[in-house]
Structure formats: C-alpha cells, structure tokens
Amino acid sequence: RLDHHPHDDPVFSTAYLSTSPHQTLRTLRCSRAEIERARRIGQYRERWPDVSNPVSVRRWMADVGPAVDDLVRVAELEGGARGLQNAMNDVRASGAPLSQSDLAVDGSDLMKAGIPEGPQVGQVLKQLLDTVLDEPERNTRERLLEIVDKVGRDG
C-alpha cells in the first residue's frame, strides 16, 4: 500500500513500516523530534477517535499532537477511521484549542492569579486544557481565570 501512496517522508515511511518506529529511528540516530513523531505514529496508528464525537476527535488530536496529519495518512493507507479527515477539518475550522499554548491564559497569568511558580502552574494549565477540550467555548481569559480562582480556593 505504501508503494502506491505519494510520499517523500522517510520518518513517516519508517514509522509506518516498523513495529517499533521510535526504536528504529533512535538506532538510525534521528533527531528527538523525529523520534517523538514516530513514537506517536506507532502509539496511535490503531487507536482512532469516534469521528462522530467532536470531543473524542479534539482529545485525540491533542494527544497525537504533531503526528496528526501522519495518522490521517495511515488511516488512508489502511482504510481505518473513515471520516477522520473531515472530523479533523471541522475541529481545525472551529479554532478549538488543542494544546496549552492555545489557551487564552498562560503561566504568567496563573502566577498573577495566585498560583505559585513551579510545577503547580503546569498542573493547572493541564487542567484548563482538559476543560476546554470538552468545552472549547470556555477558552476565554475571563472564564479560565474564574476556574483558576476556584482551583485556588478549593485546592
């Protein structure tokens, strides 16, 4: 199948063909970014989201990260996850946040709101991302800071 698919990406080809793509690329002394991309392809190539559920698609895209387009190619090659490309296009078109850098607040905002500098900032950002993956409309500075305030009072 790979022979009949247009490609010029050795990381993708290796990740598609190898049973342990990250190990193969580590042996070949590839960059950390290439090894991580291959690891994600290997980890998720048989774990598809429910394309009829936008939350499932957003969570899957957030987990998969930069390997998302690679996995669409895998799905095309293997005939899996029908409708995945359309579901992903819908998520992208919606502007829904998929990573901590997409949040309407950042670590400095959290520290100004009373979260102590250190690992707790990362933990709160992770909680906020988890919240907006379920409800993207909550990704506003005001709403996220309300959540932070509540975390500060309850935590």
Contacts in CASP RR format, 6 or more apart in sequence:
PFRMAT RR
TARGET T0000
AUTHOR 0000-0000-0000
METHOD contacts of the structure
MODEL  1
RLDHHPHDDPVFSTAYLSTSPHQTLRTLRCSRAEIERARRIGQYRERWPD
VSNPVSVRRWMADVGPAVDDLVRVAELEGGARGLQNAMNDVRASGAPLSQ
SDLAVDGSDLMKAGIPEGPQVGQVLKQLLDTVLDEPERNTRERLLEIVDK
VGRDG
1 77 0 8 1.000
1 78 0 8 1.000
2 13 0 8 1.000
2 16 0 8 1.000
2 17 0 8 1.000
2 77 0 8 1.000
5 73 0 8 1.000
5 76 0 8 1.000
5 77 0 8 1.000
7 13 0 8 1.000
7 73 0 8 1.000
11 25 0 8 1.000
11 30 0 8 1.000
11 34 0 8 1.000
11 37 0 8 1.000
11 38 0 8 1.000
12 41 0 8 1.000
12 70 0 8 1.000
12 73 0 8 1.000
14 21 0 8 1.000
14 24 0 8 1.000
14 25 0 8 1.000
14 28 0 8 1.000
14 38 0 8 1.000
15 21 0 8 1.000
15 25 0 8 1.000
15 37 0 8 1.000
15 38 0 8 1.000
15 41 0 8 1.000
15 42 0 8 1.000
15 70 0 8 1.000
16 41 0 8 1.000
16 45 0 8 1.000
16 74 0 8 1.000
16 77 0 8 1.000
18 24 0 8 1.000
18 38 0 8 1.000
21 38 0 8 1.000
21 39 0 8 1.000
21 41 0 8 1.000
21 42 0 8 1.000
22 35 0 8 1.000
22 36 0 8 1.000
22 38 0 8 1.000
22 39 0 8 1.000
22 42 0 8 1.000
24 38 0 8 1.000
25 34 0 8 1.000
25 35 0 8 1.000
25 38 0 8 1.000
26 35 0 8 1.000
30 38 0 8 1.000
37 66 0 8 1.000
37 67 0 8 1.000
37 70 0 8 1.000
40 64 0 8 1.000
40 65 0 8 1.000
40 66 0 8 1.000
40 67 0 8 1.000
40 70 0 8 1.000
40 71 0 8 1.000
41 67 0 8 1.000
41 70 0 8 1.000
41 71 0 8 1.000
41 74 0 8 1.000
44 60 0 8 1.000
44 63 0 8 1.000
44 64 0 8 1.000
44 67 0 8 1.000
44 71 0 8 1.000
45 71 0 8 1.000
45 74 0 8 1.000
45 78 0 8 1.000
47 60 0 8 1.000
48 60 0 8 1.000
48 75 0 8 1.000
48 80 0 8 1.000
48 81 0 8 1.000
48 84 0 8 1.000
49 56 0 8 1.000
49 57 0 8 1.000
49 59 0 8 1.000
49 60 0 8 1.000
49 61 0 8 1.000
49 81 0 8 1.000
49 84 0 8 1.000
49 87 0 8 1.000
50 56 0 8 1.000
50 57 0 8 1.000
51 57 0 8 1.000
51 81 0 8 1.000
51 82 0 8 1.000
51 83 0 8 1.000
51 84 0 8 1.000
51 86 0 8 1.000
51 87 0 8 1.000
52 87 0 8 1.000
54 87 0 8 1.000
54 90 0 8 1.000
54 91 0 8 1.000
54 94 0 8 1.000
54 96 0 8 1.000
55 133 0 8 1.000
55 134 0 8 1.000
57 84 0 8 1.000
57 87 0 8 1.000
57 88 0 8 1.000
57 90 0 8 1.000
57 91 0 8 1.000
58 91 0 8 1.000
58 96 0 8 1.000
58 98 0 8 1.000
58 133 0 8 1.000
58 136 0 8 1.000
59 133 0 8 1.000
61 68 0 8 1.000
61 88 0 8 1.000
61 91 0 8 1.000
61 98 0 8 1.000
62 98 0 8 1.000
62 99 0 8 1.000
62 129 0 8 1.000
62 133 0 8 1.000
64 71 0 8 1.000
65 98 0 8 1.000
65 99 0 8 1.000
68 88 0 8 1.000
71 84 0 8 1.000
72 84 0 8 1.000
72 85 0 8 1.000
72 88 0 8 1.000
75 81 0 8 1.000
75 82 0 8 1.000
75 84 0 8 1.000
75 85 0 8 1.000
76 85 0 8 1.000
91 98 0 8 1.000
94 136 0 8 1.000
95 136 0 8 1.000
96 132 0 8 1.000
96 133 0 8 1.000
96 136 0 8 1.000
96 139 0 8 1.000
97 103 0 8 1.000
97 104 0 8 1.000
97 129 0 8 1.000
97 132 0 8 1.000
97 133 0 8 1.000
97 136 0 8 1.000
97 139 0 8 1.000
98 133 0 8 1.000
99 129 0 8 1.000
100 122 0 8 1.000
100 125 0 8 1.000
100 126 0 8 1.000
100 128 0 8 1.000
100 129 0 8 1.000
102 129 0 8 1.000
102 139 0 8 1.000
103 125 0 8 1.000
103 128 0 8 1.000
103 129 0 8 1.000
103 132 0 8 1.000
103 139 0 8 1.000
103 144 0 8 1.000
104 139 0 8 1.000
104 140 0 8 1.000
104 141 0 8 1.000
104 144 0 8 1.000
105 128 0 8 1.000
105 141 0 8 1.000
105 144 0 8 1.000
105 145 0 8 1.000
105 148 0 8 1.000
106 125 0 8 1.000
107 115 0 8 1.000
107 121 0 8 1.000
107 122 0 8 1.000
107 125 0 8 1.000
109 141 0 8 1.000
109 145 0 8 1.000
110 121 0 8 1.000
110 124 0 8 1.000
110 125 0 8 1.000
110 148 0 8 1.000
111 117 0 8 1.000
111 121 0 8 1.000
113 145 0 8 1.000
113 148 0 8 1.000
113 149 0 8 1.000
114 148 0 8 1.000
114 152 0 8 1.000
115 121 0 8 1.000
115 124 0 8 1.000
115 148 0 8 1.000
115 151 0 8 1.000
115 152 0 8 1.000
124 148 0 8 1.000
124 151 0 8 1.000
127 147 0 8 1.000
127 151 0 8 1.000
128 144 0 8 1.000
128 147 0 8 1.000
128 148 0 8 1.000
131 138 0 8 1.000
131 144 0 8 1.000
131 147 0 8 1.000
132 138 0 8 1.000
132 139 0 8 1.000
132 144 0 8 1.000
138 144 0 8 1.000
138 147 0 8 1.000
END
